[in-house]
Amino acid sequence: MSIITDPLFYLLAIPAITILGLGKGGFSGIGMISTPLMALAIPPLQAAAIVQPILIVQDAISAWVYRRDYSAWNLKVLLVGGAIGVGAAWFLATYLDDAHVRIMVGTIGVAFVLYTWLGRVPAEPKKPKAAAGVFWGAMTGITSTLAQAGAPPFQVFMLPQKLDKMTLVGTTLIFFAALNWMKLVAYSALGQFTLQTVLTSALLLPLAIATNFFGIWLVRRVPHETFYKIAYALMFVISLELIRSGVMGIVRT
């Protein structure tokens, strides 16, 4: 079986992979747009299967670049929760509807950003408890596996800590790199990978790698305060899109 030849797919896949590269370069969260964008031309599961090998390669690049910029404590508690979340999502996949998961995740994200913008989050960095890290790590694992929408619950836990920009970026990328390997096992068990999806992934990979390095270059040049403003704004926009797509999914059924 050959690669996908539909021109509409590539018209959507090129900006989707570009956005994914910027996300893996450090602008965490925007990559969530990639799979839904490609799913306008092909089935969502096929889109997820094409994106997943690309994510693995981009994760390897980003994890190496940021290998010295991370919070070990955050990774420990989040990865415990993430493993629990991926396992739970695998079990719940036949019971939970994607649209309802998207609405849930989007609502969490919007509420948190509004809570922050209205001045309810303390200006000083907040040291969270390990139990909170396990909980939000599990929520990230569940939502990332079921709807590829793990950024909002992850950021609910991470952003109030007000970590150094590079530490936040490194922790985010290393965590999601590990999470994607966990998800790879689950997706393989569900039979999502075919020769066509793998060949199409290989065709898009050079663009993915190029935009990945561009994102890494760009994030290092954005001032600390500006980076956090962008992070909150992206979280708000992405969360609204998740709510919209979830509602539309319910309307169509």
C-alpha positions, 0 to 999 in steps of 0.5 A, spaced: 500 500 500 502 506 498 502 513 501 496 517 501 495 521 495 489 526 496 492 533 495 487 535 501 490 531 506 497 534 504 494 541 504 492 540 511 498 536 513 503 541 512 501 546 516 499 541 521 506 538 522 509 545 522 505 547 528 507 540 531 514 542 530 513 548 534 510 545 539 515 540 540 520 545 540 518 548 546 511 552 545 507 546 548 500 545 547 499 548 540 501 541 537 494 539 539 491 542 533 495 538 528 491 531 529 484 534 528 487 539 523 489 532 519 482 529 521 479 534 516 481 529 510 482 522 513 479 518 519 481 521 526 485 514 528 489 514 521 491 521 523 493 519 530 497 513 527 501 518 522 502 523 527 505 518 533 511 516 529 513 523 528 512 525 535 517 519 537 522 522 533 521 529 535 521 527 542 528 524 541 530 531 538 527 535 544 529 531 550 536 531 547 536 538 547 533 540 553 536 534 557 539 539 562 533 543 563 528 539 567 525 539 574 527 532 576 521 532 582 516 534 577 518 528 572 517 523 578 510 525 580 508 526 574 510 520 570 507 516 576 500 519 574 502 519 567 503 511 567 496 510 571 493 515 566 495 511 560 493 505 563 486 507 565 485 510 558 486 504 555 481 501 559 476 506 559 477 507 551 470 503 550 466 507 555 468 514 554 466 518 548 472 523 545 467 529 545 465 529 552 473 528 554 474 534 549 469 538 553 472 536 560 479 538 558 477 544 555 473 546 561 479 545 565 483 549 561 479 555 560 477 555 568 484 555 570 486 561 565 480 565 567 482 564 574 489 566 573 487 572 569 483 574 574 488 575 579 486 569 583 493 565 582 498 568 587 504 572 584 509 568 588 511 561 585 507 555 588 510 549 591 505 543 589 504 537 593 506 530 590 499 527 590 497 533 586 502 531 581 500 524 581 493 526 580 494 531 574 499 527 571 494 521 571 489 526 568 494 528 563 495 521 561 488 519 560 486 526 556 492 525 552 491 518 550 483 519 549 483 525 545 491 527 544 489 533 549 494 533 555 496 540 555 491 543 559 491 539 565 499 538 565 499 546 565 494 547 571 499 543 575 506 546 572 504 554 570 503 556 578 510 554 580 513 559 575 519 555 573 525 558 569 522 558 562 527 553 560 526 548 566 519 548 564 520 547 557 525 541 558 520 538 563 514 539 559 518 535 553 521 530 557 515 528 560 511 528 554 516 524 550 516 518 556 508 519 555 508 518 548 512 511 548 507 509 553 501 511 548 505 507 543 504 501 546 497 502 547 496 504 540 499 498 537 495 494 541 489 497 538 492 496 531 492 503 528 499 502 525 499 500 517 504 500 512 500 506 509 501 510 515 508 509 516 510 511 509 506 517 510 509 519 516 516 518 513 514 522 508 512 528 512 518 527 517 523 532 514 518 537 515 517 535 522 524 535 524 526 542 520 520 545 524 522 542 531 529 545 530 526 552 528 521 551 535 527 550 539 531 556 536 525 561 537 523 559 544 530 561 546 529 568 544 522 569 547 523 573 553 521 569 560 515 573 561 513 574 554 513 566 554 509 565 560 504 570 557 504 566 550 503 559 554 497 562 558 494 565 551 495 558 547 492 554 553 486 559 553 485 558 545 486 551 545 481 549 551 476 553 547 477 549 541 477 543 545 470 545 547 468 547 540 470 541 537 467 537 543 460 540 542 460 539 535 462 532 536 455 531 540 451 535 535 453 531 529 451 524 533 
